[in-house]
Amino acid sequence: MADNKQKIYVKGSAKEVGNYGVIAASIKLEQLQEFADHKGYVKISIYKKREVDQYGNTHYITIDQGKN
């Protein structure tokens, strides 16, 4: 079933580091708190950008609003 909810983009940074597919991400806690479930978890998705941005970020982050 398709989810029609709009993507929520997270302000932060996400970069691929090294040659092993590791993504290093930094996100401000205040941004995530409003999306935490009753157990305190926030589900995020990290996607590869088409082009590296001016800050060297290779990926972007969204809040996953689907069912866990």
ROZAMAR-534989 format. One record per atom (N, C-alpha, C): residue number from 0; residue in three letters; atom name; x, y, z. Coordinates in steps of 0.1 Angstrom, whole numbers, plus 5000, padded with zeros to 4 digits. Example, Ala and Ser with C-alpha at 12.3 -4.5 7.8 and 13.67 -1.06 7.14 Angstrom:
<pts>
<0, ALA, N, <5132, 4943, 5078>>;
<0, ALA, CA, <5123, 4955, 5078>>;
<0, ALA, C, <5132, 4967, 5078>>;
<1, SER, N, <5128, 4978, 5071>>;
<1, SER, CA, <5137, 4989, 5071>>;
<1, SER, C, <5129, 5000, 5079>>;
</pts>
This chain:
<pts>
<0, MET, N, <5008, 4988, 5000>>;
<0, MET, CA, <5000, 5000, 5000>>;
<0, MET, C, <5009, 5012, 5000>>;
<1, ALA, N, <5006, 5022, 4991>>;
<1, ALA, CA, <5014, 5034, 4990>>;
<1, ALA, C, <5011, 5044, 5001>>;
<2, ASP, N, <5021, 5050, 5006>>;
<2, ASP, CA, <5019, 5061, 5016>>;
<2, ASP, C, <5019, 5074, 5010>>;
<3, ASN, N, <5008, 5082, 5011>>;
<3, ASN, CA, <5007, 5095, 5004>>;
<3, ASN, C, <5012, 5106, 5013>>;
<4, LYS, N, <5018, 5103, 5024>>;
<4, LYS, CA, <5022, 5114, 5033>>;
<4, LYS, C, <5034, 5121, 5026>>;
<5, GLN, N, <5035, 5134, 5029>>;
<5, GLN, CA, <5046, 5142, 5023>>;
<5, GLN, C, <5059, 5139, 5031>>;
<6, LYS, N, <5070, 5139, 5024>>;
<6, LYS, CA, <5083, 5137, 5031>>;
<6, LYS, C, <5086, 5148, 5040>>;
<7, ILE, N, <5092, 5145, 5051>>;
<7, ILE, CA, <5097, 5155, 5061>>;
<7, ILE, C, <5112, 5154, 5061>>;
<8, TYR, N, <5118, 5165, 5055>>;
<8, TYR, CA, <5133, 5165, 5054>>;
<8, TYR, C, <5139, 5170, 5067>>;
<9, VAL, N, <5149, 5164, 5072>>;
<9, VAL, CA, <5156, 5167, 5084>>;
<9, VAL, C, <5168, 5176, 5080>>;
<10, LYS, N, <5169, 5188, 5088>>;
<10, LYS, CA, <5181, 5196, 5086>>;
<10, LYS, C, <5192, 5190, 5094>>;
<11, GLY, N, <5203, 5188, 5087>>;
<11, GLY, CA, <5215, 5181, 5093>>;
<11, GLY, C, <5225, 5178, 5082>>;
<12, SER, N, <5234, 5170, 5086>>;
<12, SER, CA, <5244, 5166, 5076>>;
<12, SER, C, <5245, 5151, 5075>>;
<13, ALA, N, <5248, 5146, 5063>>;
<13, ALA, CA, <5250, 5131, 5061>>;
<13, ALA, C, <5260, 5129, 5050>>;
<14, LYS, N, <5271, 5123, 5053>>;
<14, LYS, CA, <5281, 5121, 5044>>;
<14, LYS, C, <5286, 5106, 5044>>;
<15, GLU, N, <5289, 5101, 5032>>;
<15, GLU, CA, <5295, 5088, 5032>>;
<15, GLU, C, <5310, 5089, 5036>>;
<16, VAL, N, <5314, 5081, 5045>>;
<16, VAL, CA, <5328, 5081, 5049>>;
<16, VAL, C, <5335, 5068, 5047>>;
<17, GLY, N, <5347, 5069, 5041>>;
<17, GLY, CA, <5354, 5057, 5039>>;
<17, GLY, C, <5349, 5049, 5026>>;
<18, ASN, N, <5354, 5037, 5025>>;
<18, ASN, CA, <5350, 5029, 5013>>;
<18, ASN, C, <5341, 5017, 5017>>;
<19, TYR, N, <5334, 5018, 5028>>;
<19, TYR, CA, <5326, 5006, 5033>>;
<19, TYR, C, <5311, 5009, 5033>>;
<20, GLY, N, <5307, 5020, 5027>>;
<20, GLY, CA, <5293, 5023, 5027>>;
<20, GLY, C, <5287, 5029, 5040>>;
<21, VAL, N, <5296, 5034, 5049>>;
<21, VAL, CA, <5292, 5040, 5062>>;
<21, VAL, C, <5287, 5054, 5059>>;
<22, ILE, N, <5276, 5057, 5065>>;
<22, ILE, CA, <5270, 5071, 5064>>;
<22, ILE, C, <5271, 5077, 5078>>;
<23, ALA, N, <5278, 5088, 5079>>;
<23, ALA, CA, <5279, 5096, 5092>>;
<23, ALA, C, <5269, 5107, 5091>>;
<24, ALA, N, <5260, 5107, 5101>>;
<24, ALA, CA, <5249, 5117, 5101>>;
<24, ALA, C, <5249, 5125, 5114>>;
<25, SER, N, <5246, 5138, 5113>>;
<25, SER, CA, <5244, 5147, 5125>>;
<25, SER, C, <5231, 5153, 5124>>;
<26, ILE, N, <5223, 5152, 5134>>;
<26, ILE, CA, <5209, 5158, 5135>>;
<26, ILE, C, <5207, 5164, 5149>>;
<27, LYS, N, <5201, 5176, 5149>>;
<27, LYS, CA, <5198, 5182, 5162>>;
<27, LYS, C, <5187, 5175, 5169>>;
<28, LEU, N, <5189, 5172, 5181>>;
<28, LEU, CA, <5179, 5164, 5189>>;
<28, LEU, C, <5165, 5171, 5189>>;
<29, GLU, N, <5165, 5184, 5190>>;
<29, GLU, CA, <5152, 5192, 5190>>;
<29, GLU, C, <5143, 5189, 5178>>;
<30, GLN, N, <5150, 5186, 5166>>;
<30, GLN, CA, <5142, 5183, 5154>>;
<30, GLN, C, <5135, 5170, 5155>>;
<31, LEU, N, <5141, 5160, 5162>>;
<31, LEU, CA, <5136, 5147, 5162>>;
<31, LEU, C, <5126, 5145, 5173>>;
<32, GLN, N, <5126, 5152, 5184>>;
<32, GLN, CA, <5118, 5150, 5195>>;
<32, GLN, C, <5103, 5150, 5192>>;
<33, GLU, N, <5098, 5159, 5183>>;
<33, GLU, CA, <5084, 5159, 5180>>;
<33, GLU, C, <5079, 5147, 5173>>;
<34, PHE, N, <5088, 5139, 5167>>;
<34, PHE, CA, <5084, 5128, 5159>>;
<34, PHE, C, <5086, 5115, 5166>>;
<35, ALA, N, <5091, 5115, 5179>>;
<35, ALA, CA, <5093, 5103, 5187>>;
<35, ALA, C, <5080, 5096, 5190>>;
<36, ASP, N, <5080, 5083, 5189>>;
<36, ASP, CA, <5068, 5075, 5193>>;
<36, ASP, C, <5067, 5074, 5208>>;
<37, HIS, N, <5058, 5067, 5213>>;
<37, HIS, CA, <5056, 5065, 5227>>;
<37, HIS, C, <5067, 5058, 5234>>;
<38, LYS, N, <5076, 5051, 5227>>;
<38, LYS, CA, <5087, 5045, 5233>>;
<38, LYS, C, <5100, 5053, 5231>>;
<39, GLY, N, <5099, 5065, 5225>>;
<39, GLY, CA, <5110, 5074, 5223>>;
<39, GLY, C, <5119, 5071, 5211>>;
<40, TYR, N, <5113, 5063, 5201>>;
<40, TYR, CA, <5121, 5061, 5189>>;
<40, TYR, C, <5116, 5070, 5178>>;
<41, VAL, N, <5126, 5073, 5169>>;
<41, VAL, CA, <5123, 5081, 5157>>;
<41, VAL, C, <5128, 5073, 5145>>;
<42, LYS, N, <5120, 5070, 5135>>;
<42, LYS, CA, <5125, 5062, 5124>>;
<42, LYS, C, <5128, 5072, 5113>>;
<43, ILE, N, <5141, 5071, 5108>>;
<43, ILE, CA, <5145, 5079, 5097>>;
<43, ILE, C, <5150, 5071, 5085>>;
<44, SER, N, <5150, 5078, 5074>>;
<44, SER, CA, <5155, 5071, 5062>>;
<44, SER, C, <5166, 5080, 5056>>;
<45, ILE, N, <5177, 5074, 5051>>;
<45, ILE, CA, <5188, 5082, 5046>>;
<45, ILE, C, <5190, 5078, 5031>>;
<46, TYR, N, <5190, 5088, 5022>>;
<46, TYR, CA, <5190, 5086, 5008>>;
<46, TYR, C, <5202, 5093, 5002>>;
<47, LYS, N, <5208, 5087, 4991>>;
<47, LYS, CA, <5219, 5093, 4984>>;
<47, LYS, C, <5214, 5104, 4976>>;
<48, LYS, N, <5222, 5116, 4976>>;
<48, LYS, CA, <5219, 5127, 4968>>;
<48, LYS, C, <5223, 5125, 4954>>;
<49, ARG, N, <5218, 5131, 4944>>;
<49, ARG, CA, <5222, 5130, 4930>>;
<49, ARG, C, <5236, 5137, 4929>>;
<50, GLU, N, <5238, 5148, 4936>>;
<50, GLU, CA, <5250, 5155, 4936>>;
<50, GLU, C, <5255, 5159, 4950>>;
<51, VAL, N, <5267, 5160, 4952>>;
<51, VAL, CA, <5273, 5164, 4965>>;
<51, VAL, C, <5269, 5179, 4966>>;
<52, ASP, N, <5265, 5183, 4978>>;
<52, ASP, CA, <5261, 5198, 4980>>;
<52, ASP, C, <5274, 5206, 4984>>;
<53, GLN, N, <5272, 5219, 4986>>;
<53, GLN, CA, <5283, 5228, 4988>>;
<53, GLN, C, <5290, 5225, 5001>>;
<54, TYR, N, <5284, 5217, 5010>>;
<54, TYR, CA, <5290, 5214, 5023>>;
<54, TYR, C, <5297, 5200, 5023>>;
<55, GLY, N, <5296, 5193, 5011>>;
<55, GLY, CA, <5302, 5180, 5010>>;
<55, GLY, C, <5292, 5169, 5014>>;
<56, ASN, N, <5279, 5172, 5017>>;
<56, ASN, CA, <5270, 5162, 5021>>;
<56, ASN, C, <5266, 5153, 5008>>;
<57, THR, N, <5267, 5140, 5010>>;
<57, THR, CA, <5264, 5131, 5000>>;
<57, THR, C, <5250, 5124, 5001>>;
<58, HIS, N, <5244, 5126, 5012>>;
<58, HIS, CA, <5231, 5120, 5015>>;
<58, HIS, C, <5221, 5130, 5022>>;
<59, TYR, N, <5208, 5127, 5021>>;
<59, TYR, CA, <5199, 5135, 5029>>;
<59, TYR, C, <5190, 5126, 5037>>;
<60, ILE, N, <5184, 5132, 5047>>;
<60, ILE, CA, <5176, 5124, 5058>>;
<60, ILE, C, <5162, 5129, 5058>>;
<61, THR, N, <5153, 5119, 5059>>;
<61, THR, CA, <5138, 5122, 5061>>;
<61, THR, C, <5133, 5114, 5073>>;
<62, ILE, N, <5122, 5119, 5078>>;
<62, ILE, CA, <5115, 5112, 5089>>;
<62, ILE, C, <5106, 5102, 5082>>;
<63, ASP, N, <5106, 5089, 5086>>;
<63, ASP, CA, <5098, 5079, 5081>>;
<63, ASP, C, <5085, 5079, 5089>>;
<64, GLN, N, <5074, 5082, 5082>>;
<64, GLN, CA, <5061, 5083, 5089>>;
<64, GLN, C, <5052, 5071, 5088>>;
<65, GLY, N, <5058, 5060, 5081>>;
<65, GLY, CA, <5050, 5048, 5080>>;
<65, GLY, C, <5050, 5040, 5092>>;
<66, LYS, N, <5043, 5029, 5092>>;
<66, LYS, CA, <5042, 5020, 5103>>;
<66, LYS, C, <5055, 5013, 5106>>;
<67, ASN, N, <5059, 5012, 5119>>;
<67, ASN, CA, <5071, 5005, 5122>>;
<67, ASN, C, <5070, 4990, 5121>>;
</pts>
